[in-house]
């Protein structure tokens, strides 16, 4: 246990903030004398901030995946990631490995689940975009069993951004590649619990396929990182950022990474698919827009026969390219994004006059977004631009699939490294900002207050990495309504930029049967202080993290 430095100021952080902020992202990029090519390939590192009775406990731990253990045992990278192909793999016989690549369309993927955290019932999982997820203990960060989606549903890859309905079901999408001569996108549902008589069984055994959408191409399915939902519809955007299956199946033999099998077809269209949740059938009208690349849906809702959905889009795939480690070293010099992220709002009329003239705009809501009827009956959609230069968007999830107003995000401009936290009012397009020199904030997490009456009643949490070696990283707490700083917890250990995560309220955590064990992390208590009152005051709050 380390010594504690206390602030003598009363914290402005609300006492109702009880629970765990859990974050996930790449943490280790060099193993022995080998280094990953891409930042997204790094071994998963979990971070947690436990809020309890006005105090905070911090810990971090590498996900003990099969990939992690195999690499550490070999003291080099032996398991391939999306941007890094490993040769040879001593975890398996090299000849059987090569045979596997030749005899299967899709090779076996890594279980290095480094992107997000998913809640299923009372359990939590680290996720990525492969068919594997890893159960974790959010209180100790212990790695538990591995789950293979493909044992329960015919998918080869799946998103790391699931949705949750009011009944607690998890809704997610995955791609089934060349299964029985077809490639399709599959929406599936995982129940939060199992029947009493089957208590020993996994909820994944009760996984249900909600619907499937045929890919427009057998061997070139669309890449996607997220999808949207409204009260009655599932929204899937089939973008022309595509995976070449033939190239992927032969990547190991050809000596290239899987990322090289992704390509952007700027001459193609972006197709919008809307599936009715009740009938499980897709809307027959063909809706499309210009070519774009996007990763994150923000939110979607229905209004007067229209579906409105917001996402962040690019005109090319430079964002992914920028995170190759060789290019990241040049980020602050000459190597910049060639496409600024743009927050786009599409307004799609599901109910419209079928006798409308060709060339007429079918949108009847007050918006600059248009939906123009084409000669073949398809509808060409052009978005309204809400703002530019934001990424990693989050909302008050109580408003997911409903009319909403606020987006919390990072500001990125022409560099992929976030420099500020922003709050966007989608109705007025006004923005609030928080930022400091040399600070790189993570994805902002909104936590609603227990007695919230308005959409932005609550706090915003973000982990801030500091590029100035003389300053320490910190956890920042902002008032979500005003963006006034309520306090920060300064950490005297190295922190990494991460990707995604979630806040787990105390009521959603299983009761701990033992104290915070030193086996997994050594933590110290720290108290908040208000920089609003004395902005020049700096308090060193000591914490220790245990790495295994």
C-alpha positions in Angstrom: 0.0 0.0 0.0 1.4 3.4 -1.0 1.2 6.6 1.0 -1.8 8.9 0.3 -1.8 12.6 -0.4 -5.2 14.2 0.4 -6.7 17.4 -0.7 -8.2 19.6 2.0 -10.9 20.8 -0.4 -14.3 19.4 -0.5 -14.9 17.6 -3.7 -17.6 18.7 -6.1 -17.9 15.2 -7.6 -21.5 13.9 -6.8 -21.8 11.3 -4.1 -24.2 9.3 -6.2 -21.3 8.4 -8.6 -20.8 4.8 -7.4 -19.6 2.0 -9.6 -16.7 1.2 -12.0 -15.5 3.0 -15.1 -14.0 0.1 -17.2 -11.8 0.9 -20.2 -10.2 -1.3 -22.9 -7.5 -0.7 -25.5 -4.1 -1.7 -26.8 -1.4 -1.6 -24.2 1.7 -3.7 -25.3 3.1 -3.3 -28.8 6.6 -4.8 -28.3 7.2 -8.4 -27.2 10.8 -9.4 -27.0 12.5 -8.1 -30.1 9.3 -8.0 -32.2 6.8 -5.1 -32.6 3.3 -4.9 -33.9 2.8 -2.9 -37.1 -0.4 -1.3 -36.1 -1.6 0.5 -32.9 -4.9 -1.5 -33.0 -2.9 -4.8 -32.8 -1.4 -4.2 -29.3 -2.2 -6.6 -26.5 -5.4 -5.7 -24.7 -4.9 -3.7 -21.5 -7.9 -3.2 -19.1 -8.2 -0.2 -16.9 -10.7 0.4 -14.1 -11.7 3.3 -11.8 -13.8 2.2 -8.9 -15.9 5.0 -7.3 -16.9 4.1 -3.8 -18.0 6.5 -1.0 -16.3 9.5 -2.5 -13.0 7.7 -3.1 -11.5 6.1 -6.2 -9.5 2.9 -6.6 -7.5 2.4 -9.8 -6.0 -0.7 -11.3 -5.0 -2.1 -14.7 -4.2 -5.5 -16.0 -3.4 -7.1 -19.3 -6.2 -9.4 -20.6 -4.9 -12.9 -20.1 -6.0 -14.1 -23.5 -4.6 -17.2 -25.2 -2.9 -14.8 -27.6 -1.2 -12.9 -24.7 -0.1 -16.1 -23.0 1.3 -17.6 -26.2 3.2 -14.4 -27.1 4.6 -14.0 -23.6 5.7 -17.6 -23.4 7.5 -17.3 -26.8 8.8 -13.8 -25.9 7.8 -12.6 -29.3 4.7 -12.1 -31.5 3.6 -15.5 -32.6 -0.2 -14.9 -33.0 -1.2 -12.8 -36.0 -3.3 -9.6 -35.6 -5.2 -7.7 -38.2 -2.3 -5.4 -39.1 0.5 -7.8 -38.2 1.1 -11.3 -39.7 3.3 -13.6 -37.5 5.7 -16.2 -38.9 6.0 -19.0 -37.9 3.5 -19.8 -35.1 5.2 -22.2 -32.7 1.8 -22.5 -30.8 0.9 -24.8 -33.7 2.7 -27.0 -36.1 3.7 -24.8 -39.1 2.6 -27.4 -41.6 -0.9 -27.8 -40.0 -1.1 -24.1 -39.8 -0.4 -23.7 -43.5 -2.9 -26.5 -44.3 -5.5 -24.7 -42.2 -5.1 -21.6 -44.2 -5.4 -23.5 -47.5 -8.4 -25.6 -46.5 -10.5 -22.9 -44.8 -11.9 -19.7 -46.3 -11.4 -17.8 -43.1 -8.4 -18.5 -40.8 -8.5 -18.8 -37.0 -8.5 -15.4 -35.4 -6.9 -14.0 -32.3 -8.8 -13.7 -28.9 -6.9 -10.4 -28.1 -10.1 -8.6 -27.3 -8.9 -5.0 -27.1 -11.7 -2.8 -28.3 -14.7 -2.7 -26.0 -16.6 -4.1 -23.0 -20.0 -5.8 -23.4 -22.5 -6.6 -20.7 -24.5 -9.9 -20.9 -26.9 -10.4 -18.0 -24.7 -10.1 -14.9 -21.5 -10.8 -16.8 -19.0 -8.7 -18.7 -16.9 -9.5 -21.7 -13.9 -7.9 -23.4 -14.7 -7.7 -27.1 -13.0 -7.1 -30.5 -14.2 -7.8 -34.0 -13.3 -11.5 -34.3 -15.6 -14.4 -33.3 -14.0 -14.5 -29.8 -14.9 -12.6 -26.7 -13.4 -13.0 -23.2 -15.3 -13.0 -19.9 -13.8 -10.8 -17.3 -14.3 -9.9 -13.6 -14.8 -6.1 -13.7 -13.8 -5.8 -10.0 -10.5 -7.6 -10.2 -9.9 -7.5 -14.0 -9.3 -11.3 -13.9 -9.7 -13.0 -17.3 -12.2 -15.8 -17.3 -13.5 -18.1 -20.0 -13.4 -17.6 -23.7 -16.6 -17.6 -25.8 -16.6 -18.4 -29.5 -19.6 -16.9 -31.2 -19.2 -19.3 -34.1 -20.3 -22.2 -31.9 -23.7 -20.6 -31.5 -24.2 -18.6 -34.7 -22.6 -18.9 -38.2 -20.5 -15.7 -38.0 -16.8 -15.3 -38.7 -16.5 -11.7 -37.4 -18.7 -9.6 -35.2 -18.9 -5.9 -34.1 -17.6 -4.7 -30.8 -20.5 -2.2 -30.5 -23.6 -4.2 -29.5 -26.9 -2.6 -28.5 -29.1 -3.4 -25.5 -32.9 -3.4 -25.4 -35.2 -2.7 -22.5 -35.5 -6.4 -21.6 -31.7 -6.6 -21.2 -31.1 -8.6 -24.4 -27.8 -8.0 -26.3 -28.3 -7.2 -30.0 -25.2 -7.6 -32.2 -24.2 -8.2 -35.8 -21.7 -10.5 -37.5 -20.7 -11.5 -41.0 -21.2 -15.1 -42.2 -18.7 -15.5 -45.0 -19.4 -17.9 -47.9 -21.5 -20.2 -45.7 -23.4 -22.6 -47.9 -22.5 -20.5 -50.9 -23.8 -17.3 -49.4 -22.2 -14.3 -47.6 -24.6 -12.5 -45.3 -24.8 -10.1 -42.4 -26.5 -11.7 -39.4 -28.3 -9.9 -36.5 -28.4 -12.0 -33.4 -29.8 -11.6 -29.9 -28.3 -12.9 -26.6 -30.7 -13.2 -23.7 -29.7 -11.8 -20.3 -30.5 -15.1 -18.5 -31.6 -18.7 -19.1 -34.6 -20.6 -17.8 -34.4 -21.7 -14.2 -34.2 -25.4 -15.2 -31.2 -24.7 -17.4 -29.2 -22.6 -14.9 -26.0 -24.4 -15.6 -26.1 -23.6 -19.3 -24.7 -20.5 -20.9 -27.0 -17.7 -22.1 -25.1 -18.1 -25.5 -26.8 -21.4 -26.0 -30.1 -19.5 -26.1 -28.7 -17.1 -28.7 -31.3 -16.3 -31.4 -30.8 -15.2 -35.0 -33.1 -12.1 -35.5 -32.5 -11.7 -39.2 -30.0 -11.8 -42.0 -29.1 -9.4 -44.8 -27.5 -10.9 -48.0 -24.2 -9.2 -48.9 -24.3 -7.5 -52.3 -21.1 -9.4 -53.1 -20.2 -13.0 -52.3 -16.5 -12.4 -51.9 -16.4 -8.7 -51.0 -18.5 -8.1 -47.9 -18.6 -4.7 -46.3 -16.6 -3.9 -43.3 -18.6 -2.4 -40.4 -17.7 -1.4 -36.9 -21.2 -0.6 -35.6 -24.9 -0.5 -36.5 -28.0 1.4 -35.5 -31.4 0.7 -34.0 -34.7 2.5 -33.5 -37.8 1.4 -31.7 -39.0 -0.6 -34.7 -36.0 -1.0 -37.0 -32.5 -2.3 -37.3 -30.2 -0.1 -39.4 -27.3 -1.6 -41.3 -25.1 0.6 -43.6 -23.3 -1.4 -46.2 -20.4 0.8 -47.1 -17.9 0.4 -50.0 -15.1 -0.3 -47.6 -14.8 -4.0 -48.3 -12.9 -7.1 -47.4 -11.5 -9.3 -50.2 -12.1 -12.8 -49.1 -9.8 -14.5 -51.6 -7.0 -12.2 -50.5 -7.7 -12.8 -46.9 -7.8 -16.6 -47.3 -4.3 -16.5 -48.9 -2.8 -13.7 -46.8 -0.6 -16.0 -44.7 0.8 -17.8 -47.7 1.4 -14.5 -49.5 3.2 -13.0 -46.6 0.8 -10.0 -46.1 -1.4 -8.9 -43.2 -5.2 -9.1 -43.2 -5.6 -5.3 -43.2 -4.1 -5.3 -46.7 -7.2 -7.2 -47.8 -9.4 -4.2 -47.0 -10.0 -1.7 -49.7 -12.2 1.4 -50.3 -14.2 1.4 -53.5 -14.9 5.1 -53.9 -16.8 4.5 -57.2 -19.4 2.4 -55.4 -22.5 3.4 -53.5 -23.3 3.2 -49.8 -26.5 1.2 -49.3 -28.9 1.6 -46.3 -30.7 -1.5 -45.0 -33.7 -1.2 -42.7 -35.1 -4.4 -41.1 -38.5 -4.4 -39.3 -37.9 -5.9 -35.9 -41.4 -7.4 -35.7 -41.6 -9.0 -39.2 -37.8 -9.6 -39.4 -38.0 -8.5 -43.0 -36.0 -5.8 -44.8 -37.8 -2.7 -46.2 -38.0 -3.4 -49.9 -37.2 0.1 -51.1 -33.5 0.6 -52.0 -32.0 3.6 -50.2 -28.4 4.7 -51.0 -25.9 7.5 -50.7 -22.5 8.4 -52.0 -19.4 6.4 -51.1 -18.1 6.9 -47.6 -16.2 5.2 -44.8 -17.5 5.2 -41.3 -16.9 3.5 -38.0 -19.4 4.9 -35.5 -23.1 5.2 -35.5 -24.2 7.9 -33.0 -28.0 7.3 -32.6 -31.2 6.8 -34.6 -34.9 7.4 -34.1 -38.2 7.5 -36.0 -40.3 10.6 -36.7 -43.4 11.0 -38.8 -42.7 8.1 -41.1 -39.0 8.8 -41.4 -35.9 7.2 -39.9 -33.3 9.7 -38.8 -29.8 8.3 -38.1 -26.5 10.1 -37.3 -23.0 8.8 -37.9 -19.5 10.0 -38.4 -18.1 9.5 -41.9 -15.0 10.0 -43.9 -14.3 10.4 -47.7 -11.5 7.8 -47.6 -9.9 5.2 -45.2 -7.0 7.3 -44.0 -8.1 7.0 -40.4 -7.1 3.3 -40.2 -4.0 3.9 -42.2 -2.8 6.7 -39.8 -2.6 4.2 -36.9 0.3 2.2 -38.4 3.0 2.8 -35.8 5.4 4.1 -38.4 2.9 6.8 -39.4 1.9 7.6 -35.8 5.4 8.9 -35.2 4.8 11.4 -38.0 1.4 12.5 -36.8 2.6 15.8 -35.4 4.8 16.6 -38.3 3.5 16.3 -41.9 1.4 13.1 -41.9 -2.2 14.2 -41.4 -5.7 12.8 -42.1 -6.7 13.4 -45.7 -10.4 13.3 -44.7 -11.9 15.1 -41.7 -14.5 13.2 -39.8 -18.0 14.6 -40.5 -21.1 14.1 -38.4 -23.8 13.4 -40.9 -27.6 13.1 -40.3 -29.5 11.1 -42.8 -33.3 11.5 -43.0 -34.9 8.5 -44.7 -38.6 8.5 -45.6 -40.0 5.0 -45.1 -43.5 6.2 -45.7 -43.9 8.4 -48.8 -46.1 9.0 -51.7 -45.4 6.2 -54.2 -46.7 8.4 -57.0 -44.2 11.1 -56.3 -42.4 12.5 -59.3 -38.9 11.3 -60.2 -36.4 13.8 -58.9 -38.6 15.0 -56.1 -37.4 15.3 -52.5 -39.4 12.9 -50.3 -38.3 14.3 -47.0 -41.1 16.2 -45.3 -39.4 17.0 -42.0 -37.6 20.4 -41.5 -34.0 19.4 -42.5 -31.4 20.1 -45.2 -31.1 16.3 -45.7 -32.8 15.1 -48.8 -34.1 11.8 -50.2 -34.6 12.0 -54.0 -36.6 9.5 -55.9 -34.7 7.9 -58.9 -36.1 6.5 -62.1 -35.6 2.9 -61.0 -37.6 3.5 -57.8 -34.5 3.7 -55.5 -34.0 6.7 -53.3 -30.8 8.7 -53.2 -30.1 10.2 -49.8 -28.0 13.2 -49.0 -27.2 14.1 -45.4 -27.5 17.2 -43.3 -24.0 18.1 -41.8 -24.2 18.5 -38.0 -20.6 19.3 -37.4 -17.0 18.3 -38.4 -14.0 17.1 -36.5 -15.4 14.8 -33.8 -15.0 11.0 -33.2 -15.7 8.4 -30.5 -19.3 9.6 -30.0 -21.3 8.6 -26.9 -24.9 9.6 -25.8 -27.1 9.2 -22.8 -28.0 5.6 -23.6 -31.4 6.0 -22.0 -32.2 7.9 -25.3 -30.8 5.3 -27.6 -33.2 4.7 -30.5 -35.2 7.7 -29.4 -35.4 11.4 -30.2 -32.3 12.9 -28.6 -30.3 16.1 -28.4 -26.8 15.6 -27.1 -23.6 13.9 -28.3 -20.4 13.7 -26.2 -17.3 13.0 -28.3 -13.6 13.7 -28.8 -12.3 16.5 -31.1 -9.8 15.2 -33.6 -9.7 17.6 -36.5 -7.0 16.6 -39.0 -5.0 14.4 -36.5 -6.3 11.0 -35.3 -5.2 11.8 -31.7 -8.0 13.5 -29.7 -7.2 16.9 -28.2 -10.5 18.0 -26.6 -13.8 16.7 -25.3 -16.9 18.2 -26.9 -20.6 18.3 -26.3 -22.7 18.8 -29.5 -26.3 19.9 -29.4 -27.7 18.2 -32.5 -30.7 20.6 -32.7 -28.9 23.9 -32.4 -25.5 22.7 -33.5 -23.9 24.5 -30.6 -20.8 23.0 -29.0 -19.1 23.1 -25.6 -15.4 22.2 -25.3 -13.0 21.0 -22.6 -9.3 20.9 -23.4 -5.8 21.6 -22.0 -2.4 21.8 -23.6 -0.6 18.5 -24.0 -3.8 16.6 -23.0 -5.2 13.7 -25.0 -8.6 12.6 -23.7 -10.3 9.3 -24.2 -13.8 8.6 -25.4 -16.1 10.4 -23.0 -18.6 8.3 -21.0 -21.9 9.9 -19.9 -23.3 8.8 -16.5 -26.8 10.0 -15.8 -27.7 11.1 -12.3 -30.2 8.9 -10.4 -32.9 11.7 -10.4 -32.2 13.0 -13.9 -35.0 15.0 -15.4 -33.2 16.2 -18.5 -31.1 14.3 -21.1 -27.8 15.9 -19.9 -28.3 15.6 -16.2 -25.2 13.8 -15.1 -21.4 13.7 -15.4 -18.9 13.0 -18.2 -15.9 10.8 -17.4 -12.7 10.6 -19.5 -9.2 9.4 -19.0 -6.6 11.9 -20.0 -3.1 11.0 -21.2 -0.6 13.8 -21.0 2.2 14.3 -23.5 4.2 16.5 -21.2 6.6 14.2 -19.3 6.6 16.5 -16.3 2.8 16.0 -15.8 0.8 13.0 -14.8 -2.3 11.5 -16.5 -5.6 11.8 -14.8 -9.3 10.9 -14.6 -11.5 13.9 -15.4 -15.0 14.5 -14.2 -17.1 17.1 -16.0 -20.6 18.4 -15.3 -22.4 17.1 -18.4 -24.8 20.1 -18.6 -22.2 22.9 -18.3 -18.9 21.1 -19.0 -17.6 22.7 -15.9 -14.8 20.6 -14.3 -15.9 19.0 -11.1 -12.6 17.4 -10.2 -9.8 15.2 -11.4 -7.8 12.3 -10.0 -4.1 12.5 -10.8 -2.4 9.2 -11.4 1.4 8.7 -11.0 1.6 5.7 -13.2 1.9 5.5 -17.0 -1.5 5.3 -18.8 -2.1 4.4 -22.4 -4.6 5.8 -24.9 -7.5 3.4 -25.0 -10.5 2.8 -27.3 -13.9 2.1 -25.7 -15.5 1.2 -22.4 -18.5 1.6 -20.1 -19.5 2.7 -16.7 -21.0 0.0 -14.5 -23.3 1.3 -11.8 -22.8 -0.3 -8.3 -26.2 -2.0 -8.6 -25.1 -3.9 -11.7 -22.0 -5.3 -9.9 -22.0 -8.7 -8.2 -21.3 -8.5 -4.5 -17.6 -8.8 -3.7 -16.8 -11.7 -1.4 -13.4 -10.5 -0.6 -11.5 -7.3 -0.2 -9.6 -5.7 -3.1 -6.8 -8.3 -3.5 -3.2 -7.3 -3.8 -2.8 -10.3 -6.1 -4.4 -8.5 -8.9 -3.8 -4.8 -8.1 -2.4 -2.6 -5.4 -4.5 0.5 -5.1 -4.6 3.5 -2.9 -7.5 5.7 -2.0 -7.6 9.2 -3.4 -9.9 12.2 -2.9 -11.2 14.6 -5.5 -10.6 18.3 -5.4 -12.2 21.1 -7.3 -10.0 23.0 -9.8 -12.9 25.4 -10.2 -12.0 27.0 -6.9 -8.2 27.0 -7.1 -7.2 26.2 -10.7 -3.4 26.4 -10.0 -3.5 23.8 -7.2 -1.9 20.4 -8.1 -2.2 17.5 -5.7 -0.2 14.4 -6.3 -2.4 11.4 -5.7 -0.4 8.2 -5.7 -1.6 4.9 -7.1 0.1 1.7 -8.1 -0.9 -0.7 -10.8 -0.1 -4.3 -10.9 0.8 -5.8 -14.3 1.0 -9.5 -14.8 
